[in-house]
């Protein structure tokens, strides 16, 4: 029996399909009207699709650095553009502000939140992070207020732990209220979904951000680094 060559050569064109000894005689209607990308869908793979409807990761925002290997969905570019404009507006008025304030659930402080913090710092992002910036004896809310006021952007790490705490009027909820007041908020969904977030906080879910189901945590950090770069 003839063996299909798709795993090795691909069927990205009619000519390639015709050259396959196993597929050359098959009816094109079986594959949705021809041997195109619909037969061997490397260009429409789910890895390029966003659960927020962003589509393929093939866009670059105007603030992307020259030679950057980071690509975005059109939806990400659209949602991050107001954040970038806010960063640029703050650059001249508040040059000494930290780049980001990391809002997270207490339960994530030694796990996902620390991982994101470390990755951000590794690519040069200055982060306000409670585990290092909340000093002993310093009133928590006063320290958080100061951290928010002196940061350009707020990152909200949305995890199952955060979803569990938001309905309880936690400190994280107070941070979110402040960040939602302006174009300074980037949700980062991790190990959950926007659908689950919408059930708990429709307002926060309305702010399209980044999702570790679509990008690795390292890629998320790289996008944030570009977003807050001078």
C-alpha positions in Angstrom: 0.0 0.0 0.0 1.3 3.5 -0.9 2.3 5.6 2.0 1.2 9.2 2.5 4.1 11.7 2.3 2.3 14.5 4.2 4.3 14.0 7.5 7.6 14.5 5.6 6.8 16.7 2.6 3.5 18.3 3.5 0.6 19.0 1.2 0.7 22.7 1.2 -0.2 22.9 -2.5 -2.1 20.9 -5.2 1.2 19.9 -6.8 2.5 18.5 -3.5 -0.6 16.5 -3.0 -0.5 15.2 -6.6 3.0 14.0 -5.9 1.9 11.8 -3.0 1.3 8.2 -4.1 -1.4 7.7 -1.4 -3.4 10.9 -1.9 -3.1 11.8 -5.6 -6.3 10.0 -6.6 -8.4 11.0 -3.7 -11.4 13.3 -4.3 -10.6 16.9 -3.4 -14.1 17.3 -2.0 -13.1 15.0 0.9 -10.7 17.7 2.1 -13.0 20.7 1.9 -12.6 21.7 -1.7 -8.9 21.1 -2.6 -5.4 20.5 -1.4 -4.7 23.8 0.3 -4.0 24.9 3.8 -7.3 23.3 5.0 -5.8 19.8 4.3 -2.5 20.3 6.1 -3.4 23.2 8.4 0.0 24.4 9.5 -1.1 28.0 9.0 -4.4 27.7 10.9 -3.2 25.6 13.8 -4.9 26.2 17.2 -1.5 27.4 18.4 -2.1 30.6 16.5 -5.6 31.1 17.8 -6.5 33.1 20.9 -9.4 32.1 23.1 -10.2 35.8 23.0 -10.6 35.8 19.2 -7.2 37.4 18.5 -6.5 35.1 15.6 -3.0 34.3 14.2 0.1 35.5 16.0 1.6 37.4 13.0 1.4 41.0 14.1 4.0 43.4 15.5 3.0 46.6 17.3 4.7 49.9 16.6 6.6 49.7 19.9 8.1 46.3 19.1 11.9 46.5 19.1 13.8 46.1 15.9 14.7 42.5 15.3 12.3 41.3 17.9 11.2 37.6 17.6 8.0 38.3 19.6 4.7 38.2 17.6 1.2 39.1 18.7 -2.3 38.5 17.7 -4.2 41.5 16.2 -6.4 41.4 19.4 -3.4 41.7 21.6 -2.1 44.6 19.7 -5.4 46.3 19.9 -5.8 45.8 23.6 -2.3 46.7 24.5 -2.1 49.9 22.5 -3.9 52.1 25.1 -1.6 50.6 27.8 1.4 51.6 25.7 0.1 55.1 25.1 -0.3 55.4 28.9 3.3 54.3 29.4 4.6 56.8 26.9 2.6 59.6 28.5 4.1 58.8 31.9 7.6 58.6 30.5 8.2 62.4 30.6 6.0 63.2 33.6 7.1 60.3 35.9 10.4 59.0 34.7 11.2 57.4 38.1 8.2 55.1 38.3 8.7 51.4 38.3 7.7 49.5 35.2 5.0 47.3 36.6 3.0 46.5 39.8 2.4 42.7 40.1 -1.0 42.0 41.6 -1.5 38.3 42.6 -3.2 36.0 45.0 -1.4 35.4 48.3 -1.3 31.7 47.5 0.7 32.3 44.3 3.4 34.3 46.0 6.0 31.5 46.0 4.7 29.8 42.8 3.4 31.4 39.6 3.7 35.0 40.8 7.4 34.5 41.7 8.1 32.8 38.4 6.6 35.7 36.5 8.5 38.2 38.7 11.8 36.5 38.1 11.3 36.3 34.3 10.3 39.9 34.2 13.4 41.0 36.1 15.6 38.8 33.9 14.5 40.8 30.9 15.1 44.2 32.6 11.6 45.0 33.9 11.4 46.8 37.2 8.7 45.1 39.3 6.9 46.0 42.5 6.4 42.6 44.1 5.0 42.1 47.6 7.4 39.4 48.5 10.4 41.8 48.3 8.8 45.2 48.6 6.5 44.8 51.5 8.9 45.4 54.4 8.5 44.1 57.9 6.4 46.4 60.0 5.1 48.4 57.1 1.3 48.7 56.9 0.2 46.6 54.0 -2.3 48.9 52.4 0.0 51.9 52.6 2.8 50.0 50.9 0.4 48.7 48.2 -1.0 52.2 47.6 2.5 53.6 47.2 3.5 50.7 44.9 0.5 51.3 42.7 1.0 55.1 42.6 4.7 54.6 41.6 4.2 52.0 38.8 3.5 52.6 35.1 1.4 49.4 34.6 -0.5 46.9 36.7 -0.2 43.2 35.9 -2.9 41.0 37.4 -2.0 37.3 37.5 -5.3 35.6 37.1 -5.1 32.1 38.6 -7.6 29.7 40.3 -6.3 31.1 43.6 -7.1 34.7 42.6 -10.6 33.7 41.3 -11.3 32.1 44.7 -10.2 35.2 46.6 -11.8 38.0 44.6 -15.4 37.4 45.8 -14.1 37.7 49.4 -13.1 41.4 49.0 -9.4 40.6 49.5 -6.5 43.0 49.2 -6.2 41.9 45.5 -9.7 43.2 44.9 -8.8 46.7 46.2 -5.7 46.7 44.0 -7.9 45.8 41.0 -10.3 48.6 41.7 -7.5 51.1 41.4 -5.9 49.6 38.3 -9.3 49.4 36.5 -9.7 53.1 36.9 -7.3 53.8 34.0 -5.5 52.3 31.0 -2.9 50.7 33.2 -4.1 47.1 33.6 -2.9 43.9 31.8 -4.6 40.7 33.0 -2.4 37.6 32.6 -4.5 34.4 32.7 -2.7 31.4 34.0 -4.1 27.9 34.5 -7.6 29.1 34.1 -9.8 30.8 31.4 -11.3 34.1 30.6 -14.7 32.4 30.8 -14.0 31.4 34.4 -12.8 35.0 35.1 -16.0 36.4 33.6 -18.1 34.5 36.1 -16.2 36.2 39.0 -15.3 39.6 37.6 -17.0 40.7 34.3 -15.2 44.0 34.4 -11.7 42.5 34.7 -12.6 39.9 32.0 -13.5 42.8 29.7 -9.9 43.8 29.6 -8.1 41.6 27.1 -4.6 40.7 28.1 -2.3 37.8 27.8 -2.8 34.1 28.3 -0.2 31.4 29.2 -2.3 28.9 27.3 -1.3 30.8 24.2 2.2 31.9 25.2 4.7 30.5 27.6 5.4 32.5 30.8 8.7 33.6 29.2 6.9 34.9 26.1 4.5 36.8 28.3 7.4 38.4 30.1 9.0 39.3 26.7 5.8 41.0 25.6 5.5 43.0 28.9 9.2 44.0 28.5 8.4 45.5 25.1 5.3 47.1 26.4 7.0 49.1 29.1 10.3 49.7 27.3 11.5 53.4 27.1 
